Amino acid sequence: MKLLRYGPQGQEKPGLLDADGAIRDLSGHVSDLSGAVLTDLDRLKAIDPASLPKVEGSPRLGPCVAGTGKFICIGLNYADHAAESGLKVPPEPVVFMKATSAICGPNDPILIPRTSQKTDWEVELGVVIGKPGKYLTEAQALDHVAGYCVINDVSERSFQTERSGQWTKGKSCDNFGQTGPWLVTPDEVPDPQDLPMWLKVNGEMMQNGSTRTMVYGVAHVVAYLSQFFTLHPGDIISTGTPPGVGMGMKPPRYLKAGDVVELGIDGLGSQRQTCVQD
């Protein structure tokens, strides 16, 4: 099942994608894709998509999950990306937070901050939590996942690494967290550790990797995080990026107004963003 949210920013409605690629309106059954709705997705699976109103046209897609309390990111989780960054693979997952205000729709623009010099791209596998979990084992972890999605973990590298302190301020600018287009339920993702992923800038392939090369897989990451705090429905975990980011190029290459970024993960859909000066 591919769940989504559509409509103007702040007024999104829940929907799903039917077998023909049409959007069907779920608002007659649930108010939004958040909280308890994510805990009981079997209720939605029982609905015949053909019985739902078809949404005409091509509405804006919002982030595919609502009510996110924590936007948790894992850094340096691909050995080849750590190498291009000149850093060692960490002995435990590197954890940092991204402000939830960075979350936006999959095709919403990348807003380049006014003083930015080094805005960068990162295609990542997003994991959305579906039921609360604390002190989970790896064997239990995937049972707490509502689904998977594409995330662009947009990053301002000078804010992140040259302005002292933690990474948060380089990761949390407005529209630095495109999420979606769909929340794809686990029954359609038989192996989250075998998903090809890619990203292009102005049509040029920059990232062409796979979740196969993750250092710490999804089950490990979910279980690991749950040792420190309770994971709640709607929480998003962005699991790291493969090589090919602008920072790792020689010379480095960064985004500017007018650039077009396209990215996707097999089975989870794709995104397209235009860069705009904020």
Beta strands, then each sheet from edge to edge (+ up, - down):
strand 1: 2-6
strand 2: 13-17
strand 3: 23-25
strand 4: 71-75
strand 5: 94-97
strand 6: 103-104
strand 7: 110-112
strand 8: 119-120
strand 9: 123-129
strand 10: 145-153
strand 11: 155-156
strand 12: 177-179
strand 13: 183-184
strand 14: 196-201
strand 15: 204-210
strand 16: 236-238
strand 17: 260-265
strand 18: 269-277
sheet 1: 3+ 2- 1+ 13-
sheet 2: 5+ 4- 16- 9+ 10- 12+ 6+
sheet 3: 7+ 18+ 17- 14+ 15-
sheet 4: 8+ 11-
end
